[in-house]
Each structure stands twice: as C-alpha cells, then as structure tokens.
Amino acid sequence: MGETWGLGKPTLGVISDVHGDVETTARAFDEFEKRGVERVICCGDLGDLEILDVFRRIPTDFVAGNCDLRLREGLAVEAPKIGGRFWGDFGETEWAGKRIFFTHGHGRLEDRIDDEAYSELWDLICFGHTHRFETRRYKETLILNPGSIQSRGEKPSCAVLDADLKIERVFPATFSFWRFA
C-alpha cells in the first residue's frame, strides 16, 4: 500500500497533457514514486507512444486527448503491455473505494464533465486539456484538472491524491509542491 504525507493511505497520481515530454514526465513519476503512488490516471494528450515507457513504472489508466487521434489504435495495443488500460475518450474506474470518471475534456467531452458531475455518481472527476490546474466541487464530487506537464503559461504540474481525496499539486520540473485540503 502506498503512503502519502505519512498518513499510510493509498495514493493516486493524476497527470495530463504530457505531449511527449519524456524528461518532465519521468520527473513526475519520480515524484509519484516518492509519494507511494500505486496507480496513475492519465487524462490524455500523450503525444507519442514512446512516452509509454515512462508510464511502465506505475499501472496507469489512459484516455485519449485531442492530440492522440493518430495514437488510439496503438494505445489500445500498447497500454496493456505496460500494465495499463486504455479507455478511449473517457474512463470509469474505482480506486480506494472511490468512483472515478476521467476524460481529456476537449470538444464535446467538455460538456460531459458537467453532465457527469450533475449525475452525482462520482467521487472524483479528472480531466485535462486546458493546461491549467483546477479544483472545484459539485456537491460531493471533486473535479480536478492536474495541469499540464508542458509549460504553457503555468508551471508544469500533476497531482497526487490520498484516499480521502486530499490533493497535493506536484511541480516535477522544480520538485516543489502545494497542498490543498
């Protein structure tokens, strides 16, 4: 079982918009391993299949982003080879007793985020696409965008959550972090 912040609870990593950046993604996985992350959700925009070698380090659930259109078939074949799962445009899973919905959030999928929140079926909804870290709630549902590994106006970031859905924003390029209750 992974640990975070000395709490002895399982931990989940959330990453998005890596756009083929092997170096920063590898640093993110270094940070995930330091925090005992046992599973990762990737909210799309991998950019190329070669980046999957970094994801081999921790079991990962993947969805496709708008930059992954040409990678969909390859992801479906290659993700299971590294212990991962490819869900297509959106995924639904359970982790540490929490129901999770995840997507990239581009195009028509942006409306799906709100629809899923209104359904009140999920404890956590994760998305990417905007390259901006964001957290908000709809009733009991936490909605999270971990930011982007690619720096486009903000520091590159990803997120780590514990089983109580407490979030730590991780900056793999600078090895610093923020914590959110």
ChimeraX attribute file (.defattr): number of C-alpha atoms within 10 A of each C-alpha:
attribute: neighborCount
match mode: 1-to-1
recipient: residues
	/A:1	9
	/A:2	19
	/A:3	19
	/A:4	20
	/A:5	11
	/A:6	8
	/A:7	10
	/A:8	13
	/A:9	18
	/A:10	20
	/A:11	28
	/A:12	26
	/A:13	29
	/A:14	29
	/A:15	30
	/A:16	32
	/A:17	31
	/A:18	26
	/A:19	19
	/A:20	18
	/A:21	15
	/A:22	18
	/A:23	14
	/A:24	19
	/A:25	26
	/A:26	18
	/A:27	18
	/A:28	26
	/A:29	23
	/A:30	17
	/A:31	22
	/A:32	27
	/A:33	17
	/A:34	12
	/A:35	22
	/A:36	21
	/A:37	26
	/A:38	18
	/A:39	20
	/A:40	23
	/A:41	25
	/A:42	28
	/A:43	30
	/A:44	30
	/A:45	25
	/A:46	27
	/A:47	20
	/A:48	17
	/A:49	15
	/A:50	11
	/A:51	18
	/A:52	19
	/A:53	12
	/A:54	17
	/A:55	21
	/A:56	16
	/A:57	18
	/A:58	18
	/A:59	18
	/A:60	24
	/A:61	24
	/A:62	29
	/A:63	26
	/A:64	27
	/A:65	29
	/A:66	17
	/A:67	16
	/A:68	19
	/A:69	11
	/A:70	12
	/A:71	18
	/A:72	18
	/A:73	12
	/A:74	13
	/A:75	24
	/A:76	17
	/A:77	13
	/A:78	17
	/A:79	22
	/A:80	15
	/A:81	12
	/A:82	17
	/A:83	14
	/A:84	22
	/A:85	20
	/A:86	22
	/A:87	19
	/A:88	17
	/A:89	19
	/A:90	22
	/A:91	21
	/A:92	13
	/A:93	14
	/A:94	12
	/A:95	13
	/A:96	13
	/A:97	10
	/A:98	14
	/A:99	15
	/A:100	20
	/A:101	21
	/A:102	30
	/A:103	29
	/A:104	29
	/A:105	24
	/A:106	19
	/A:107	11
	/A:108	8
	/A:109	15
	/A:110	15
	/A:111	11
	/A:112	16
	/A:113	20
	/A:114	13
	/A:115	11
	/A:116	16
	/A:117	21
	/A:118	13
	/A:119	10
	/A:120	13
	/A:121	14
	/A:122	20
	/A:123	20
	/A:124	22
	/A:125	25
	/A:126	26
	/A:127	32
	/A:128	28
	/A:129	23
	/A:130	17
	/A:131	23
	/A:132	18
	/A:133	18
	/A:134	14
	/A:135	14
	/A:136	11
	/A:137	13
	/A:138	13
	/A:139	10
	/A:140	12
	/A:141	20
	/A:142	18
	/A:143	23
	/A:144	20
	/A:145	27
	/A:146	32
	/A:147	30
	/A:148	27
	/A:149	28
	/A:150	20
	/A:151	15
	/A:152	12
	/A:153	9
	/A:154	13
	/A:155	19
	/A:156	25
	/A:157	32
	/A:158	29
	/A:159	28
	/A:160	25
	/A:161	21
	/A:162	22
	/A:163	18
	/A:164	13
	/A:165	17
	/A:166	13
	/A:167	21
	/A:168	21
	/A:169	20
	/A:170	26
	/A:171	22
	/A:172	24
	/A:173	18
	/A:174	12
	/A:175	12
	/A:176	11
	/A:177	14
	/A:178	10
	/A:179	12
	/A:180	10
	/A:181	7
